[in-house]
Amino acid sequence: MTTTQTTTTTTVAEVPARQRTSIGKFLVQGGTTIALLLLIVFFFAMRPDVFLTFTNVRNILFQVSILAIIAGAQTLVMVVGDFDLSLAATSSLAGAVAASLMLDGRPTWPAILAALAVGLLIGTANGALVAYLNLSAFVATLATMTSVTGLAYLVTEGTTLFNLPAGFNSLGQGRALNIPVPVYVAIGLGVVLWALLRFTTTGRKWYAIGGNVEVSRLSGINVQRGRLLAFAAAGLIAAVGGILLAARLGSASAVQGSDNLLFSVAAVFLGMTVIRSGRANLVGTMVGVAIIGVMSNGLNILGVNSYVQQVVTGLIIIAAVTLSSVRTRER
């Protein structure tokens, strides 16, 4: 009789514990999506006349389009377990190269192709340093970032390049169906990268490398080539973002879009909590980008000081890394 009562008491006590554990796991796994929904509800409640209007939603998409591209590039590198600090600098240099060539009289599309080649070259160099020379990705890309920023200053001669051709500017300022062109480019690239990671052999190999390098090597995967390709692709995509940013602003400078580095990292870490595995993934990254875009736009609408926005951004990065680490421990 006593044994039966003890067993019953233990069973009853375990149920709330399991429920608390399930709720905790749900909040950790769905925290990013829940945060996005709460932000939308909050800003809509504060400014229902402005926030969810077509014009403002379009503005949000336009504002985050370049960030989405850079964050997509960062996702590729983080999928293989690495990190790239030079992506924002690469995008700035690519925009500066395209602008400089066009101001020197070169046709628009050859200038764009040259800028894309620069991004691909920088990404390949990063990949070679990390994959073949076994340098730390943090150290290698930090050094690259410094060098690339210096090159951007040399290309622009420390000034801002203006008076770019109208045809080039239309890539960043033009609209189709009243939606800015960069939004279409960001969505298109996002779909391509998602399909690459989700359905191709290359994507599966990248995830395997990020999961366990040694096991991947023993399974016959060329780990060095896989990491090189990820960095090269990231450099190329960052160059696309830099070119579109220069076209959107109608100018180019050495530090243009430098904030995108931290924002892209925050977006990827936020996205890691969306799926059960806790790995970098494209869909999660786009949710992270949406959180950053909604927050920035909403705070601007409410007239919040830009310095306060920087504080909030820092807190978001801390929260993103914390959630990601919790999710990783659960694996």
N, C-alpha and C positions, 0 to 999 in steps of 0.2 A: 504493500500500500504506500509506504513511504517512498519507495523507488519510483512508483508511478507518478506521485505528486511532484517529485523532484524533476522528473523528465518533462512533465507538462509545464512546470514553471520555467525550465530552461528553454523549451520550445517557444513559449510566449515571449520570453525576453529577447530571443534571437530575432523575432519578426520585426520589431521596430529598428533593431540594429541593421538588418538587411535593408529595410526601407530607407533608413538614413544613408546607407552606403549607395543604394541605387539613385537616390536623389542627388547625392554628391557627384556621382559619376555623370549623371545627366547634365548637371550644371557645368561640370568641367568640359564635357564633350560638346555640349550645345551652347556654351557660354558666349562664343563669338557671334553666333547667329542671333541669340537672345539679345545681346548687347546692341546689335544693328537694329533690331526691331524696336527696342526700347528707345534708342536715339531718335528713330523716325517718329515714334509716337510722341516723345517729349517735345521735339522741335515743332511738330505739327500742332501740338496743343498750345505752344507758346505763340506761334505765328501761323494760324490756320489760313490766313488770307494770302500767304506768300509761299510757304515752304513746299507744299506738294503741287504747286502749279506747274504746268508744262514748261514754262520758261525757266523756272528754278531747277527743275529736275534735269532739264537740258544743260543748264549751267553746271550742275554737279558732275554730269557725265563728261562735259568738256574739260572741267578742272582736273578730273582724275584720269583722263585718257592717257596722258604721258606717263603718269605714275604707274598706271596699270601695265604699260609696256615695260618699264624698268623693273617693276615687281615680277613680271613674268620671266624676265631674264634672270633675276635673282633666284627665282624658284628653281630653274633648271640647275643652277650651281648647287643649291642647297639640297636638291634631290640626291645628288651624288655624295652628299656629306661634306661639301666644301663651302666656301664663303668668298664673295667678291666685293671688296671695298672700292674697286675702281670703276664700277658701272656708271655712276653719275659723272665722273670725270671723263669717261669714254664718250658718253653722250654729248657732253659739252664740246669736246674736241671734234667730234664728228660734225656737229652743227657749225663750229668755227671753220672747219676745213671746207665744207660746202659753201658757206658764205664768202670766204676769202677767194675761192676759185671763181665764183660767179662775179664778184666785184672786179676780178682781174680779167673778166671778159669771157670766161669759159661758159659753154652752154649749161643749162640747168641740169639735165639728166646725167651727163658725164660727171658733173660736180657731185651729184648725189651718189653716183656709183663709187666715186673716189672716197667719199665720206663713209660709205658702207664698208669699203675695203679696209679703211683705217680701223673701224670697229672690229672687223673680223681679225685683223692682224693683232690688235691689242689682246683680244680674247684668246687667240692662239698662243700668244706669248705667255699669258697667264697660265694657260693650261700646260704648256711645256715646263714652266717653272715649278708648278705644283706636281704634275704627274710624272715627269721624267727626271727632274732634279730633286724631287722629294722635299721641296721647301714647304713650310707652313703656308696654307692658303691665306691666312691673315697677314703674315709678314710679306709674302710675295705680292699680294694685291695692294697692300698699303704702300709698298715701294713703287708699284706701277702707278697707283693713284697720284703719288707725288710727281713722278716723271711726266705723266700724261697731263696733269694740270699745268706743269711748266711748259710743255709743248703747246697747250692751248693759249697760254699767254704769249708765246712766241708767234703763233699764227695770227693772233688778233693784235699783236703789238701792244698789249695791255689796254686796249680800248674796246668799245662796243662797235661792232660792224653794222651799219645801217644801209638803207636804200637797196634792199634786195629785190630781185626781179618779181614782178607781180605774179607771174606764173608759179614761181616757187612759193610765194606767200599764200597762194590759194590752197596749197596742200594743208596748211594749218589753219587758215581762216575761212576757207570755202565751206559751203553747206550743200547737202543733198537731202531733199525732203525735209528741209529746215533743221537738219541734224548736222553738226560740225563733222567735217571729214575725219579728224583724228579719232572721233568716237568709233567710226566704222573700222578704221585701221586697228584700234585697240581690240575691238570685238573680234575682228578677223584673226588677228594674231593669237588672241586668247583661245579661240576655237582650235586653231592649228596646234598650239602648244598642248592643249588638253588632249587632243587626239594623239599627238606624238607620245605623251606620257602614258596614256591609257591603253592604246591599241597596238603600238609598234614594238618590235623587238628591241630597238634602241632604248625606248622608254623603260621597258622591263629590266633591261641591263643596268640602266642608270639607277633604278630603285634598288636593284640587287647590290650594286656597288655601295650605295648609301647605307644599306642595311648592314652589310658585313663585307669589308674589302677582301679579307683572306678567304672566306668561303666563296666569294665570287671568283677569285683567282683560281681556286681549286676546281671550280665548276667549269673552267675553260673560258671565262669572260676575260677579254683584254681590258683590264682595269685602267691601264695608262691611257689607252686610246679613248675609252669611254669618258674619262675625266677631261681629256683634251677637247673632245667634241662638245662637252657641256659648256666649258669655258668659252670656246670659239663661238658657239651659238649664242651664248649670253652677250658676248661683245658685239656681235652683229645686230642683235635685237636692241641693245642699248643705243647703237648708232641710229637705228630707225627712230627711237624716241628722241634723240638729240636733234635729228633733222626736222622732225615734226615740230619740236619746240621752237627751233629757230624760225620755221615758217609761220608758226602761230604768233610769235612776238614780232616778226619782221626784222629781227636783229639777232646777233650772236655775240656771246662774250665767253671768257674763260671759265666763269663760275656759274654759268647759266644752269638752273635746275639742280644745284648742289644739294638742296634739301631732299631730293628724291632718294638719296642713298639711305638715310635713316628711315624715311617713310616706307621705302620698299622692304627693308628688313623687318620693320614693325608689321607690315601687311603679311609677310610670309610667316612670321611667328604666330600671328593671330590665326592665320589659316591652318596651321598645324593642329589646332584643337578641333577642327571641323570634322575630320575623319577619325575613325577608331584607331588606326595605326599610329597616329600622332606624327606622321611624316609630312614633309612639304608637299603640297598639292596645288594644282592650278585653281580649282574651284574655291578652295579655302582662301587662297591668296586674293582672289577677286572679292571675296566677302570682306577680307581685311582692308582692301583698297576702298571698298564702299563705306566701311566704318570711318576711315580717315576722311573721306570726301564729305560724308554727311556731317560729321562733327565740325570740320572746318567751315563748311557752308552755313551750318546752323549757328555757330558762334558768331560768324560775320553778320548774319541777319539780326542777331540779338545785340550786335554792337559791342561784343566782348573785345577787350584790348588784345592786340596781337601777341604781346608778351605773355599774357595769360594763356593764350592758345599754345605757346611753346611749352609752358609748364604742363598743360593737359596732354600734349603730344608725348612728352617724356614719361608721364604716368602711364599712358597707353602702352608704350614700349615695355615698361617694367611689367605691366600686367600681362602683356603678350608673352614675354619670355617666361614669366612665372607659370602661366597656364600651360605653355608648351613643355616646360620641364616636368610639371605634374603629370601631364599626359604621357610623357616619355617614361616616367617611373612606373606608371600603370601597365606599360607594355611588358 
